[in-house]
Amino acid sequence: MSRQGVSTPSAAREEQEQSAPYLVSIKQDQEKTETTPVRPAALDMVVFGVTAVIAIGFVIWSFVSTARLACVSDDALSGIMEYLGWWSVSVSPW
């Protein structure tokens, strides 16, 4: 406030900044958001490529050797249930 009891705009701004500093940071964040361009989400080509190769390989394997895929899948399921069945039971909600 000035000497006559009338506050100047700069004095009012300083008083507001001192009483509520979080308002200044919110205002600065809003200004940054308004001026910063939003970049669309990028696709990680390495992860996508590796996953695509595995999925396509599995599909090709299912066409080429159905019996062998069934045998390997059955063995994998049996091994998981034998050695990790306790974990499945312990985390199940029922």
C-alpha positions in Angstrom: 0.0 0.0 0.0 1.1 3.5 -0.7 1.4 6.3 1.9 -2.1 7.6 1.3 -3.7 4.2 2.0 -4.4 3.5 -1.7 -2.7 0.5 -3.1 -0.9 0.7 -6.5 -1.2 -2.2 -9.0 2.4 -3.2 -8.4 1.9 -3.2 -4.6 -1.3 -5.3 -4.9 0.5 -7.8 -7.1 3.4 -8.1 -4.7 1.0 -8.6 -1.8 -0.8 -11.3 -3.7 2.4 -13.1 -4.6 3.5 -13.1 -1.0 0.2 -14.3 0.4 -0.3 -17.0 -2.2 2.9 -18.1 -4.0 1.2 -21.2 -5.4 -1.0 -19.0 -7.5 2.0 -17.6 -9.3 3.3 -21.2 -10.0 -0.1 -22.2 -11.3 -0.2 -19.2 -13.6 3.3 -19.9 -14.8 2.3 -23.6 -15.5 -0.7 -22.4 -17.4 1.4 -20.1 -19.5 3.9 -22.9 -20.3 1.0 -25.2 -21.2 -0.5 -22.6 -23.5 2.8 -21.9 -25.3 4.3 -25.4 -25.4 3.1 -27.5 -28.3 1.7 -30.8 -27.4 3.6 -33.7 -29.0 1.6 -36.8 -29.9 2.5 -40.0 -28.2 5.3 -41.8 -30.1 5.4 -45.4 -31.0 8.5 -47.2 -29.7 9.6 -49.0 -32.9 12.0 -51.4 -31.2 9.4 -52.7 -28.8 6.8 -52.8 -31.5 9.1 -54.6 -33.9 10.2 -57.3 -31.5 6.7 -57.9 -30.4 5.5 -58.1 -34.0 8.2 -60.6 -34.9 7.3 -62.8 -32.0 3.6 -62.7 -32.8 4.1 -63.4 -36.5 6.5 -66.2 -35.7 4.0 -67.8 -33.4 1.3 -67.6 -36.0 3.6 -69.0 -38.7 4.6 -71.8 -36.3 0.9 -72.6 -35.7 0.3 -73.1 -39.5 3.6 -75.0 -40.2 3.6 -77.4 -37.3 0.3 -77.6 -35.4 1.1 -80.8 -33.6 4.5 -79.6 -32.3 3.0 -76.3 -31.2 0.3 -78.1 -29.3 2.9 -80.4 -27.6 5.2 -77.4 -26.6 2.2 -75.4 -25.4 1.0 -78.4 -23.3 4.4 -78.9 -21.8 4.7 -75.2 -21.0 1.3 -75.2 -19.3 2.1 -78.3 -17.3 5.5 -76.8 -16.2 3.9 -73.5 -15.2 1.2 -75.2 -13.2 3.6 -77.6 -11.5 6.2 -75.0 -10.5 4.2 -71.8 -10.3 0.7 -73.2 -9.3 1.3 -72.1 -5.7 1.7 -68.5 -6.8 -1.5 -68.7 -8.9 -3.5 -70.0 -5.9 -1.9 -67.4 -3.5 -2.8 -64.4 -5.6 -6.3 -65.5 -6.7 -9.1 -63.6 -4.9 -11.3 -66.6 -4.3 
